[in-house]
Amino acid sequence: MAGTRRSARTDRLEKSWVTSGEVARALNMTDAAIRRWAREGLLEAIKTPGGQYRFRREALSNLMKSRQPKGARKTSTARSTR
């Protein structure tokens, strides 16, 4: 059985794209919601010839950064005094 030899370029390209399931897990969302975002253009994606979505890892990283709160949110922990 002959193994398939992959180029370093192919490996590098595949690592720069993630599946809708990986995006969904990273964002704690459903796979269906991520696919809907792709259809609506809310998240940069390509559609493979097989009909699956692939997302740029960089776009996911940017989205995750934008969803994080700006700075630490301070909550009031003051106790009432009697």
C-alpha positions as CSV (number, residue, x, y, z in Angstrom):
1,M,0.0,0.0,0.0
2,A,1.6,3.2,-1.1
3,G,1.2,6.2,1.2
4,T,0.2,9.6,-0.1
5,R,3.0,12.1,0.1
6,R,1.9,15.6,1.0
7,S,3.9,18.7,0.4
8,A,4.7,21.2,3.2
9,R,2.7,23.8,1.3
10,T,-0.4,21.5,1.3
11,D,0.0,20.9,5.1
12,R,0.4,24.6,5.7
13,L,-2.7,25.5,3.7
14,E,-4.9,22.9,5.4
15,K,-3.8,24.2,8.8
16,S,-4.9,27.7,7.9
17,W,-8.5,26.6,7.4
18,V,-10.9,25.1,10.0
19,T,-14.2,23.3,9.8
20,S,-17.5,24.6,10.9
21,G,-17.5,22.2,13.8
22,E,-14.1,23.5,15.0
23,V,-15.5,27.1,14.8
24,A,-18.6,26.1,16.7
25,R,-16.7,24.4,19.5
26,A,-14.3,27.5,19.8
27,L,-17.3,29.9,20.0
28,N,-19.5,27.6,22.1
29,M,-22.2,27.7,19.3
30,T,-24.0,25.1,17.2
31,D,-22.6,24.0,13.9
32,A,-25.8,25.1,12.2
33,A,-25.4,28.6,13.5
34,I,-21.9,28.8,12.1
35,R,-23.0,27.6,8.7
36,R,-25.8,30.2,8.8
37,W,-23.2,32.9,9.5
38,A,-21.2,31.7,6.6
39,R,-24.3,31.8,4.2
40,E,-25.1,35.3,5.5
41,G,-21.5,36.5,5.1
42,L,-21.0,37.3,8.8
43,L,-17.9,35.0,8.9
44,E,-15.5,34.7,6.0
45,A,-15.7,31.2,4.5
46,I,-15.3,29.1,1.4
47,K,-17.5,26.2,0.3
48,T,-15.7,23.1,-0.8
49,P,-16.8,21.1,-3.9
50,G,-18.5,18.7,-1.4
51,G,-20.6,21.4,0.0
52,Q,-18.8,21.8,3.3
53,Y,-17.7,25.2,4.7
54,R,-14.1,26.0,5.6
55,F,-13.1,29.1,7.6
56,R,-9.8,30.9,7.8
57,R,-8.2,30.3,11.2
58,E,-7.2,34.0,11.2
59,A,-10.8,35.1,10.7
60,L,-11.8,32.9,13.6
61,S,-9.1,34.3,15.8
62,N,-10.2,37.9,14.9
63,L,-13.8,37.1,15.7
64,M,-12.9,35.6,19.0
65,K,-10.8,38.7,19.9
66,S,-13.7,41.0,19.0
67,R,-16.1,39.0,21.2
68,Q,-13.9,39.4,24.2
69,P,-14.8,42.3,26.6
70,K,-12.6,45.3,26.2
71,G,-10.5,45.3,29.4
72,A,-11.6,43.7,32.6
73,R,-15.2,44.5,33.6
74,K,-15.3,45.5,37.2
75,T,-18.3,44.4,39.2
76,S,-19.4,46.1,42.3
77,T,-18.4,44.1,45.4
78,A,-19.1,46.8,47.9
79,R,-20.8,45.6,51.0
80,S,-23.7,47.6,52.6
81,T,-22.9,49.1,55.9
82,R,-25.3,49.2,58.8
